[in-house]
Amino acid sequence: MTFLRRMKSFTLFKYLVLPALLLCAVIKKPAMQWIALLAVLLWIGLIAFEGVFRINQQRKRKSMSRRKPVPPQAPVSDGQSTPRVEQDIQTAHNELFLIRQVNYRITEQLKTSYPLVSWLWLVRPDASQLCRGGRFRIRTYNTDPFNYGEVELSDQGRLTITMLQAVPLKDAVAMELAAKDDLTQEDLLERVDVRTWYRDQGEQVLCQMIDDLNTQGHKKLLIKEDGNVVIDVAGKEQSVDLLKNFPPRIVWEDFCQILREDEITASIQNEGLALSW
């Protein structure tokens, strides 16, 4: 087939068909006629083949000319995809940076009291929750007797930590009972802030009570250990009020000193604390 493509039709006619026809005319035999016929058919087939081949070549050239090669290019974006990816990466970086900054601040505050502290978020907040602020729970280690902490973060960025101790209920009851049994008189004295109680609760009630009794002709009263305030009426005690959270007897000395600053005379008696004015 390649040979026939390379061979021209005129060359085939010149060297094959024409000699075959001459021989057929000179030698009048059936065999020579068949040879001449085959040569003519071969020549006609070659001409037809060349025509079809040229038509196919022309079609291929036209189709190739219509197809313009597109040079390889980088992925074309719509103007939003690439900036959006970069924005997502930047947002993720900012969120990670914010959470790490909060982690460092929590660690620094804890280390001021517990140098060997380590901790974990119970539920790790995301950046949006941290920006809104709120309360978040952490699990702390090497912070005996505390094992949890409550981190409060305001929307202005103020961070405070409250240490918590979480124990099973039965253990908490046992610890409370043991603590009460182990309290000494000095411990109770330290736990009672008489001046705070007087400023927040007792001063207003006592001053109003003394003013009322003074206008009614009374010059003294007695406060019992349970906070019950009584006065003497015709040799009998009469209750006039009840002081809530009245300090225990062990701190009455300090309480008397505070009352003297307000020009109220106070003395400790067996029945209770006597006040006069």
Summary of the structure (lengths in Angstrom):
residues: 277
radius of gyration: 55.7
end to end distance: 139.6
largest distance: 179.1
contacts: 645
relative contact order: 0.05
helix: 56%
strand: 18%
